[in-house]
Amino acid sequence: MIPEQPVSLSAPPGVTLDGRVAVPPGAVAGVALCHPHPLYGGDMENPVVIRAAEVAREAGLATLRFDFRGVGASTGAHDEGKGEQDDLLAAVDHLAGVLGAGARVAVCGYSFGAAVAGRVALRRPVAGVALIAPALAMAPLADLAELARFDGPVLLVAGTTDTYCPVDALEALGRAIPRATVRTVAGADHFFFGKLFPLGELVAGWAGEVAG
């Protein structure tokens, strides 16, 4: 097992983020991971985020999971997804600096974190995008459909009984993003209770593409 180390990140305006970073030997690519909605208990200790980080490291990627502003030991206050994009950009930059010149950094987000990850991928070149259970029933498809111009590996995954991310909405988003791989986890709801293993297998396939 590759141990994680505590890390402190700086994001504007003067926000300090609490994170955990791990770098497998020889890693030349990594992934920054975003947790679900802070106002509903989301943090970097979420089991889905931890599972995604585990399989990414097994695929050879460095990982950085962190608490958004206002969560846990991170300073600042919740910013409805706007400042949180700056938080993720700070994580991407930090991980790129850890890996060194020529490093590739991807983004992965779960639920609220998926919305943040998708929007950051439109602002900054990243090596790949994984959106786990994006809350498509609560946000317009058009926002994330702009990922059609993204040219790296895109994973869209949700459970077949997820009411926040209905399968038909997930498939519609997949049709709007030609490079997207759309996958579902049979019987899983939005929280993937009892379904972390099959979810991890799907994320691992995407992580392998990012790792090259």
Buried (B, 14 or more C-beta within 10 A) or exposed (E): EBEBEEBEBEBEEEBBBBBBBBBBEEBBBBBBBBBBBBEEEBBBEBEBBBBBBBBBBBBBBBBBBBBBBBBBEBEBEBBEBEBBBBBBBBBBBBBBEBBEEEBBBBBBBBBBBBBBBBBBBBEEEBBBBBBBBBBBEEBEBEBBBBBBEBEBBBBBBBBBBBEBBBBEBBBBBBEBBEBBBBBBBEEBBBBBEEBBEBBBEBBBBBBBBBBE
